[in-house]
Amino acid sequence: MPIIFASAVLILPASLAQFTRTEGSNEFLVSLSQGFNQIANYMSPNGPTPWLYVLVYLLLIVFFSYFYASLIVNPVDMSQNLKKMGASIPGIRPGRATSDYVERVLNRLTFLGAIFLGLVAVVPTAVESATGVTTFRGLGATSLLILVGVAIDTAKQIQTYVISQRYEGMVKQ
């Protein structure tokens, strides 16, 4: 999700430039459209400063990784649920210490995940600019993540099917 959010933010200036483009005499909209076009030009991987695009893209991915993780996982709720179930993390006291520990671990894992996502998102652009091969332009990082996710899910479903067939064969005997 962070890659999708970051991509949407980077595409926003180009979209706004398209929406504000007018052929009329409204000077405000014309200057607004020109401003959005300049921002979109600088925030493009093929623009005059591709390193700025990569830097902003990486920063947005890191930001949205932390934002998304904070929405999905609540360390205080997790520690309360562990306490209610009578479970605990070995060496950590239940309650506030558990929520602090979970928050520290979550921050570390989110950072590593954000760096990984950033690399996955930037590698296709870097390979394209280094080699000049634009054949795989439509196959971006998000597409690769979706393809890998579908492949893993398909492999798990096939494995589950094979195991269930073995189990049915053992039950019949």
C-alpha positions in Angstrom: 0.0 0.0 0.0 2.8 2.5 0.7 4.0 2.2 -2.9 0.5 2.9 -4.2 0.0 5.9 -2.0 3.5 7.3 -2.9 2.8 6.8 -6.6 -0.6 8.6 -6.3 1.0 11.6 -4.6 3.7 11.8 -7.3 1.1 11.6 -10.0 -1.1 14.3 -8.4 0.7 17.4 -9.9 0.4 16.0 -13.4 -3.3 15.2 -12.8 -4.0 18.7 -11.4 -2.2 20.2 -14.4 -4.5 18.3 -16.7 -7.6 19.5 -14.8 -6.6 23.1 -14.7 -5.5 23.3 -18.3 -7.6 25.9 -20.1 -7.4 27.7 -23.4 -9.4 30.7 -22.1 -8.3 34.0 -20.8 -8.4 33.1 -17.1 -4.8 34.0 -16.1 -5.0 32.4 -12.7 -5.9 28.9 -14.1 -3.2 29.3 -16.8 -0.5 30.1 -14.3 -1.8 27.4 -12.0 -1.6 24.8 -14.8 1.9 26.0 -15.7 3.0 25.6 -12.1 1.6 22.1 -11.8 3.3 21.2 -15.1 6.7 22.4 -13.8 6.2 20.4 -10.6 5.1 17.3 -12.6 8.2 17.8 -14.9 10.6 17.8 -11.9 8.7 14.9 -10.2 9.0 12.7 -13.3 11.6 9.8 -13.6 12.4 11.2 -17.1 12.5 14.8 -16.0 15.6 17.0 -15.6 16.3 15.8 -12.1 15.6 12.0 -11.8 17.5 11.9 -8.5 14.8 14.3 -7.0 12.1 11.9 -8.2 13.9 8.9 -6.6 14.5 10.8 -3.3 10.9 12.1 -3.0 9.6 8.6 -3.9 11.7 6.9 -1.3 10.7 9.5 1.4 7.0 9.1 0.5 7.3 5.3 0.7 8.9 5.5 4.2 6.3 8.0 5.4 3.4 6.0 4.1 4.9 2.8 5.5 4.9 4.2 9.0 1.5 5.8 8.5 -0.1 2.5 7.3 1.6 0.5 10.1 0.2 3.0 12.6 -3.3 2.5 11.2 -3.1 -1.3 11.1 -1.3 -2.2 14.3 -2.0 -0.6 17.7 0.6 -1.7 20.2 -1.6 -0.7 23.2 -4.5 -2.9 22.0 -2.1 -5.7 21.2 -0.7 -5.6 24.7 -4.2 -5.5 26.2 -5.3 -8.5 24.1 -2.2 -10.5 25.2 -3.0 -9.6 28.8 -6.6 -10.7 28.5 -5.6 -14.0 26.9 -3.1 -14.6 29.7 -0.2 -14.6 27.3 3.0 -12.5 27.6 6.2 -11.9 25.8 9.1 -13.7 27.6 11.1 -11.3 29.6 8.6 -8.4 29.2 6.1 -7.4 31.8 2.4 -7.3 30.8 0.9 -3.8 30.3 2.8 -0.7 29.5 6.2 -2.5 29.1 4.6 -4.9 26.5 3.1 -2.0 24.5 6.5 -0.2 24.5 8.3 -3.3 23.4 5.8 -4.0 20.6 6.1 -0.4 19.5 9.9 -0.6 19.3 9.8 -3.8 17.4 7.1 -2.5 15.1 9.1 0.7 14.3 12.2 -1.4 13.5 10.3 -3.8 11.3 8.5 -1.0 9.5 11.8 0.7 8.8 13.3 -2.4 7.3 10.1 -3.0 5.3 10.0 0.6 4.0 13.6 0.3 2.9 12.8 -2.9 1.1 9.7 -1.5 -0.6 11.7 1.6 -1.6 14.4 -0.5 -3.2 11.7 -2.6 -5.0 10.0 0.6 -6.2 13.2 2.3 -7.4 15.0 -0.6 -9.1 12.9 -0.7 -12.2 13.5 3.0 -12.8 17.2 2.7 -12.1 17.5 -0.3 -14.5 15.6 1.6 -17.1 17.8 4.7 -16.8 21.0 2.7 -16.7 20.3 0.5 -19.6 18.0 2.7 -21.7 15.7 -0.4 -22.2 12.1 0.8 -22.0 10.5 -2.6 -22.9 9.2 -3.2 -19.4 8.0 0.3 -18.7 4.5 -0.9 -17.7 5.9 -3.5 -15.4 6.6 -1.3 -12.4 7.3 -2.2 -8.8 3.7 -2.4 -7.8 3.0 -4.8 -10.7 6.0 -7.0 -9.6 4.7 -7.1 -6.0 1.2 -8.1 -7.2 2.7 -10.8 -9.4 4.8 -12.2 -6.7 1.9 -12.1 -4.2 -0.4 -14.0 -6.7 2.4 -16.5 -7.4 2.9 -17.2 -3.7 -0.8 -17.5 -3.1 -1.2 -19.9 -6.0 1.7 -22.0 -4.7 0.1 -22.2 -1.3 -3.3 -23.2 -2.7 -1.7 -25.9 -4.8 0.2 -27.2 -1.8 -3.0 -27.2 0.3 -4.7 -29.2 -2.5 -1.9 -31.8 -2.7 -1.9 -32.2 1.1 -5.7 -32.6 1.2 -5.5 -35.2 -1.6 -2.9 -37.2 0.4 -5.0 -36.9 3.5 -8.1 -38.2 1.7 -6.0 -41.1 0.3 -4.8 -42.0 3.8 -8.3 -41.9 5.2 -9.8 -44.1 2.5 -7.2 -46.9 3.2 
